Each structure stands twice: as structure tokens, then as C-alpha cells.
Amino acid sequence: MKTAKKGDWVQVEETVLKAGHRAPQVPEDTQNCDLKLWVKGIARHEAVIGEAMEIVTVTGRRTSGTLVEVNPRYIHDYGDFQPELLKVELQLKELMEEAN
């Protein structure tokens, strides 16, 4: 098991709402799932993945949860390719060239 030391960059997971306690307008399949929150911050003490961990975020907020990762990556994704956006981009370039 991986251990986080005090001062390490970590990610914790917290269950905000248990399944069945979600808003009534939420779809049934969503109602059956816990609402979870993942937060990155600096470890305030040593812990092993799966243990409780207190952290301080870069904004100074103190929170806690279950340690899920040490040195978590930032992963950004804009989703799948959308053909419509390519068409709009090409049309925009054409309009801009005509305007010059």
C-alpha cells in the first residue's frame, strides 16, 4: 500500500449524500448511487490509501475524507470529437477570410 506523508500532495474522497438521500427530481439510476466528492490538497498527517486523511486545499480550506491517491495527476478532457464543431470552425475561418 502506498503511504502519504505529511506535506504530500494527495486526493481524498468524501461521500456527500448516500444513495436514497438524493433530491427527488434526480433520475432513479442516479438515486441509487452515492454522491461523491474528490478533493486535492496537502496532507496534514501520514496515512495509507484507504485511511482517513485531513488535507488543506490550495485555497486554505481544511477538509477530510478517505485517502485515494498520492501525487494525483491532473487529467483534462473535452470529450469526444464533435463533427459539428469542425464544420463551425471551417465556416468561421471562411467568413473571416471573406471579411479581409
C-alpha positions, 0 to 999 in steps of 0.5 A: 500500500502506498503511504502519504506523508505529511506535506504530500500532495494527495486526493481524498474522497468524501461521500456527500449524500448516500444513495436514497438521500438524493433530491427527488427530481434526480433520475432513479439510476442516479438515486441509487448511487452515492454522491461523491466528492474528490478533493486535492490538497496537502496532507496534514498527517501520514496515512495509507490509501484507504485511511482517513486523511485531513488535507488543506486545499490550495485555497486554505480550506481544511477538509477530510475524507478517505485517502485515494491517491498520492501525487494525483495527476491532473487529467483534462478532457473535452470529450469526444470529437464533435463533427459539428464543431469542425464544420463551425470552425471551417465556416468561421475561418471562411467568413473571416477570410471573406471579411479581409 
